[in-house]
């Protein structure tokens, strides 16, 4: 098994654990992730993704790519709908990144809602150096965060950036100094969020994602309707009454 998975107090933790290949994302690796995440929303309020001390994930498995033609990749749906499970998870996703988040590993982190990184983390899209390009959402996700020109520079050059620069570009939320701090800070935040209303969390995530894919006025209108829909939840009833009793 290349993936470890456990749930504690409504926090699901998925750990990529194939250090010999720096957690390269092969078809089998993605299938393992998919199997664990197929119904994660029914069991947890937050998902955390970790790699190992050697790497978060160093991209798609080049050995596998080397054996595939265009036709084979297309007809076999190479890292296709199962990968998209990551993009479609309805609960908050937090990635804790150490060392390398490159190519598909960078895309996995970008598919998260929050990224916390060690100071030694490196991010980048080296695909262009192999005559390739990002194929798991990188051109779309990074552009929405850093803008067209900076995304173009990073993707077209194949250059890496460190955690300090990633923080400056708003790619990551915060940096920490060590592996132990990374685990602690990431899990502390996950458990804090997991205690909130699961209905609110799902609708907040939906509204934020909508902000990246629609016009502002339409987004505000949808947000308002999502806000109103929470009026009927048991969490709103309970928590507002508790607040008013203070």
Secondary structure, 3 states (H helix, E strand, C coil): CCEEEEEECCEEEEEECCHHHCCCECHHHHHHHHHHHCCHHHCCCEEEEECCCCCCECCECHHHHHCCCHHHHHHCCCCCHHHHHHHHCCCEEEEEECCEEECHHHHHHHCCCEEEEECCCEEECHHHHHCCCCCCCHHHHHHHHHCHHHHHHHHHHCCEEEHHHHHHCCCCCEEECCHHHHHHHHHHHHHHHHCCCHHHHHHHHHHHHHHCCCCHHHHHHHHHHHHHHHHHCHHHHHHHHHHHCC
